[in-house]
Amino acid sequence: MRFSVLASGSSGNAIYVENDEHSFLVDVGLSGKKMEQLFAKIDRDMKDLSGILVTHEHSDHIKGLGVVARKHKIPIFANAQTWNAMDGLIGNIPTELRFHFDMETVKTFGGLDIQSFAVSHDAVDPMFYTFNQDGRKLVVITDTGYVSDRMKGHIAAADSYVFESNHDVSMLQMGKYPWSIKRRILSDVGHVSNEDAAVAMSEVIAEKPTQIYLAHLSKDNNMKDLARMSVTQTLESCGVIAGEYVHLHDTDAEEPTMLITV
């Protein structure tokens, strides 16, 4: 199993996951043209995708969804409430490309098991995904105001994480955003801070080599170096030493990571 964080942040989100038989996108939050460019950078072609897994209906996750799916005839998977919320936002999707992926269920594609799980975000029915194959596990979790015990049960002991580390609380509080937006980000249906993300990580990572890709960083209220430093310090305060078996990596708003083997 391999993956690439194609793009991550408020300007657009897309994550590519593949095994030897199938390949999937988690969200299509950039234009079709930009997605073509990102796929070229990882030497892949969107026409070969087995499906697109939608997390929720916010524009930074579905901006290019309709265009990409129609052009390449790619099946779209989303839960019923998210499908309803996307109507009118992504254009007409042919019936043969519309599939339901219910909350907290598993779909199997060849040897790849994909499980959906609920998160806490201000969308109608947001969910993210774990990918399991041959005892290896990848977790994708962004866009959640907090990480509940139920979520921790789903994401525990993965080999690789794409984990939200959205903002530095002080930068957000002192920044230019209106208070209404600050309150939304800081709420239980907003986004997790660097420190809160690290506390959650400390409670789910196992004592084995674990790759963590810090994702969905705010361009106004965070910085890569600050996020990595804050997560490292918080992990250490929780008794986890980054670099011992936990390895932190950056992601970029519009530049893909290399293909990473889980």
C-alpha positions as CSV (number, residue, x, y, z in Angstrom):
1,M,0.0,0.0,0.0
2,R,1.3,3.4,-1.0
3,F,0.0,7.0,-0.6
4,S,0.7,10.6,-1.4
5,V,-0.7,13.8,0.2
6,L,-1.3,15.6,-3.1
7,A,-2.6,18.8,-1.4
8,S,-3.6,19.7,2.2
9,G,-5.0,22.9,3.6
10,S,-7.8,25.4,3.2
11,S,-6.9,26.0,-0.4
12,G,-7.7,22.4,-1.3
13,N,-7.3,18.8,-0.1
14,A,-6.6,15.5,-1.9
15,I,-4.9,12.3,-0.8
16,Y,-4.0,9.4,-3.1
17,V,-3.9,5.8,-1.9
18,E,-3.1,2.7,-3.9
19,N,-2.2,-0.9,-3.8
20,D,-1.2,-3.2,-6.6
21,E,-4.9,-3.6,-7.8
22,H,-6.8,-0.4,-6.9
23,S,-6.3,3.3,-6.4
24,F,-8.4,5.9,-4.6
25,L,-8.6,9.6,-4.0
26,V,-9.7,10.9,-0.7
27,D,-11.4,14.2,-1.7
28,V,-10.9,16.4,-4.7
29,G,-10.5,19.9,-3.3
30,L,-8.7,21.5,-6.3
31,S,-9.6,22.2,-9.9
32,G,-9.5,19.4,-12.4
33,K,-6.6,21.1,-14.1
34,K,-4.6,21.3,-10.9
35,M,-5.4,17.7,-10.1
36,E,-4.0,16.6,-13.5
37,Q,-0.8,18.5,-12.7
38,L,-0.5,16.9,-9.2
39,F,-1.0,13.4,-10.6
40,A,1.7,14.0,-13.2
41,K,4.1,14.8,-10.4
42,I,3.6,11.4,-8.9
43,D,3.6,9.7,-12.3
44,R,0.0,8.5,-12.0
45,D,-3.1,9.0,-14.2
46,M,-6.6,9.8,-12.9
47,K,-8.3,7.7,-15.4
48,D,-6.9,4.6,-13.6
49,L,-8.6,5.5,-10.3
50,S,-11.0,2.9,-8.8
51,G,-13.0,5.6,-6.9
52,I,-13.1,8.8,-5.0
53,L,-13.9,8.8,-1.3
54,V,-15.6,11.9,0.0
55,T,-15.1,13.1,3.6
56,H,-17.6,16.0,3.6
57,E,-19.1,18.7,1.5
58,H,-16.9,21.7,2.2
59,S,-15.5,23.3,-1.0
60,D,-11.9,22.7,-0.1
61,H,-12.7,19.0,-0.3
62,I,-15.0,18.8,-3.3
63,K,-14.1,21.7,-5.6
64,G,-13.0,19.5,-8.5
65,L,-15.1,16.4,-7.6
66,G,-17.8,16.6,-10.3
67,V,-15.4,17.6,-13.1
68,V,-12.9,14.9,-12.4
69,A,-15.5,12.2,-11.8
70,R,-17.4,13.0,-15.0
71,K,-14.3,13.4,-17.2
72,H,-12.7,10.1,-16.1
73,K,-15.9,8.2,-15.2
74,I,-14.7,7.6,-11.7
75,P,-17.1,6.2,-9.0
76,I,-17.8,8.5,-6.1
77,F,-18.4,7.1,-2.6
78,A,-20.1,9.2,0.1
79,N,-22.7,8.8,2.8
80,A,-26.3,9.7,2.2
81,Q,-26.3,13.0,4.0
82,T,-23.1,14.1,2.3
83,W,-24.6,13.2,-1.1
84,N,-27.7,15.4,-0.3
85,A,-25.4,18.3,0.8
86,M,-23.4,18.1,-2.4
87,D,-26.4,18.3,-4.7
88,G,-26.1,21.6,-6.5
89,L,-22.4,21.9,-5.7
90,I,-20.8,19.4,-8.0
91,G,-23.1,19.3,-11.0
92,N,-24.9,16.3,-12.3
93,I,-23.3,12.9,-11.4
94,P,-24.6,10.0,-13.5
95,T,-26.3,7.3,-11.4
96,E,-23.7,4.7,-12.4
97,L,-21.0,6.8,-10.6
98,R,-23.0,7.4,-7.4
99,F,-22.2,5.0,-4.6
100,H,-23.0,5.1,-0.9
101,F,-20.4,4.5,1.8
102,D,-22.2,4.5,5.1
103,M,-20.7,5.8,8.3
104,E,-18.5,3.3,10.3
105,T,-18.6,0.6,7.7
106,V,-16.0,-1.3,5.8
107,K,-15.7,-1.8,2.0
108,T,-13.2,-4.3,0.6
109,F,-11.4,-3.8,-2.7
110,G,-9.2,-6.8,-3.5
111,G,-7.0,-7.1,-0.4
112,L,-7.6,-3.5,0.7
113,D,-10.1,-2.8,3.5
114,I,-11.4,0.8,3.8
115,Q,-13.2,1.8,6.9
116,S,-15.1,5.0,7.4
117,F,-15.4,6.7,10.8
118,A,-17.2,9.8,12.2
119,V,-15.3,13.0,13.0
120,S,-16.5,16.2,14.7
121,H,-16.8,19.0,12.2
122,D,-19.4,21.6,11.1
123,A,-20.5,19.6,8.0
124,V,-23.7,17.5,7.8
125,D,-22.2,14.0,8.4
126,P,-18.3,14.2,8.1
127,M,-16.2,11.1,8.1
128,F,-12.7,10.0,7.3
129,Y,-11.0,6.7,6.5
130,T,-8.6,4.0,7.5
131,F,-6.9,1.8,5.0
132,N,-5.8,-1.7,6.0
133,Q,-3.9,-4.3,4.0
134,D,-1.7,-7.3,5.1
135,G,-1.5,-6.0,8.7
136,R,-0.5,-2.5,7.6
137,K,-2.7,0.5,8.4
138,L,-3.0,4.0,7.1
139,V,-5.2,6.6,8.8
140,V,-6.4,9.9,7.2
141,I,-7.9,12.3,9.8
142,T,-8.3,16.0,9.3
143,D,-11.2,18.5,9.8
144,T,-12.2,17.6,13.3
145,G,-12.6,19.8,16.3
146,Y,-11.4,17.1,18.7
147,V,-10.4,13.5,18.7
148,S,-12.9,11.5,20.7
149,D,-12.3,8.1,22.4
150,R,-14.4,6.5,19.6
151,M,-12.2,8.0,16.9
152,K,-9.1,6.9,18.8
153,G,-10.4,3.4,18.7
154,H,-10.6,3.5,14.9
155,I,-7.2,5.1,14.4
156,A,-5.1,3.4,17.0
157,A,-1.8,1.6,16.1
158,A,-1.5,2.7,12.5
159,D,1.8,2.5,10.6
160,S,1.2,5.9,8.9
161,Y,-1.0,8.9,9.7
162,V,-2.1,11.9,7.8
163,F,-3.1,13.9,10.9
164,E,-4.5,17.3,11.2
165,S,-2.3,19.9,12.9
166,N,-4.3,23.0,11.9
167,H,-3.3,26.0,14.0
168,D,-1.3,27.5,16.8
169,V,-3.8,28.7,19.3
170,S,-1.8,31.9,20.1
171,M,-1.4,32.8,16.4
172,L,-5.1,32.2,15.8
173,Q,-6.2,34.3,18.8
174,M,-4.0,37.2,17.9
175,G,-4.6,36.9,14.2
176,K,-6.7,38.9,11.7
177,Y,-9.7,36.5,11.5
178,P,-13.1,37.8,12.8
179,W,-14.0,36.5,16.3
180,S,-16.8,34.4,14.8
181,I,-14.3,32.5,12.6
182,K,-11.9,32.1,15.5
183,R,-14.6,30.7,17.7
184,R,-15.6,28.2,14.9
185,I,-12.0,27.0,14.5
186,L,-11.5,26.6,18.2
187,S,-14.8,24.8,18.8
188,D,-15.5,21.1,19.0
189,V,-16.7,21.2,15.3
190,G,-13.7,23.2,14.0
191,H,-10.1,22.1,13.7
192,V,-7.6,20.6,16.1
193,S,-4.6,22.7,17.2
194,N,-1.0,21.5,17.1
195,E,-1.0,20.7,20.8
196,D,-4.4,18.9,20.8
197,A,-3.4,16.9,17.8
198,A,-0.2,15.8,19.5
199,V,-2.0,14.7,22.7
200,A,-4.3,12.6,20.5
201,M,-1.3,11.1,18.7
202,S,0.3,10.2,22.0
203,E,-2.8,8.2,22.9
204,V,-3.1,6.2,19.6
205,I,0.4,5.5,18.3
206,A,1.9,2.1,19.1
207,E,5.5,1.4,20.0
208,K,6.6,0.6,16.4
209,P,7.9,2.6,13.5
210,T,5.2,5.2,12.8
211,Q,5.2,7.9,10.1
212,I,3.0,11.0,10.8
213,Y,2.3,13.6,8.1
214,L,1.1,16.8,9.7
215,A,-1.8,18.0,7.5
216,H,-4.3,20.8,6.9
217,L,-2.0,23.5,8.4
218,S,-3.6,26.9,8.4
219,K,-1.6,29.3,6.1
220,D,-2.5,32.2,8.4
221,N,-2.4,30.6,11.9
222,N,0.4,28.1,11.7
223,M,3.8,27.4,10.2
224,K,5.5,24.1,9.3
225,D,8.4,24.6,11.7
226,L,6.1,25.7,14.5
227,A,3.7,22.8,14.0
228,R,6.5,20.3,14.0
229,M,8.1,21.9,17.1
230,S,4.8,22.1,19.0
231,V,3.9,18.5,18.2
232,T,7.3,17.3,19.1
233,Q,7.3,19.1,22.5
234,T,3.8,17.9,23.3
235,L,4.6,14.3,22.4
236,E,7.6,14.5,24.7
237,S,5.6,15.9,27.5
238,C,3.2,12.9,27.0
239,G,6.1,10.5,27.3
240,V,6.6,9.9,23.5
241,I,10.0,10.8,22.1
242,A,9.7,11.8,18.4
243,G,12.6,10.3,16.4
244,E,12.7,7.1,18.5
245,Y,10.0,5.3,16.6
246,V,7.7,8.3,15.7
247,H,8.8,10.3,12.6
248,L,7.1,13.6,11.8
249,H,6.8,14.9,8.2
250,D,5.4,18.1,6.6
251,T,2.8,18.3,3.9
252,D,2.2,21.2,1.5
253,A,-0.8,23.2,0.4
254,E,-0.4,22.4,-3.3
255,E,2.7,20.3,-3.7
256,P,2.5,16.5,-3.4
257,T,4.6,14.3,-1.2
258,M,6.4,11.5,-2.9
259,L,4.6,8.1,-3.0
260,I,5.1,6.7,0.5
261,T,4.9,3.0,1.3
262,V,2.9,2.1,4.4
